């Protein structure tokens, strides 16, 4: 499942449900045929000093993307989607929103259209002391061409008021909501992978599988090919395989790909450990073992 050479990888993609390439993302993408991928979804290195990074320079981040993104667009099918998940390049002096830089590149590529700038909100992370703690990142969802794959029904969520009815007009008295649920909108509250999360591996910055599954389900059909140029521990592949898609990914760290290969094997059997997307986010109550201490003031009054 892990390939150390581009040779033979094309045959593996056609025969197998998944393939992992140990090597540079650009090398893999350049080797793929034109218009061969249905969905590209990834979270690239932010160049902020993580263990798997070799640079802390925003210029290196930009150079990598000027080379990689045009190749990604080349291999993307007409009607396919490009989902690039990024946060901030942070230094002691300030932060740069990386989605601004991504858009400055993709907007100049032929036939690419931004459909949504999705905010991924989460409750845990590093606690800042000289600014507000960062608790969101963004997914830039682009499509190739004006006609594209999008099926809302598999990713609908429950309405807040499912019993709401039309109060006037020809449908007065009828239920106003869709029985299948509502559009999830462009702000997604999904727990990130920290500490005791069921999906946690040795990788320090994992995608939650549920985040990817929502995109896989609405932007592709069964059998589609999903590409993650920075596959890491394989969360994108797990999401793809659990929903009957094929997957190809790359990473330069063999230890992460070994983890990814194990997870993909389990996903093909339907046995991969993952947090269901529809699982409620826990709200603490005083009776919980780690509930609300008596001395915590939770009811603040705004001045």
Helices and strands as residue ranges (DSSP letters): E 2-3, H 9-15, E 18-22, H 25-31, E 37-42, H 58-75, E 76-86, E 88-90, E 95-97, H 98-106, E 112-121, E 136-144, G 153-155, E 187-189, H 209-219, E 225-228, H 235-242, E 246-251, H 254-268
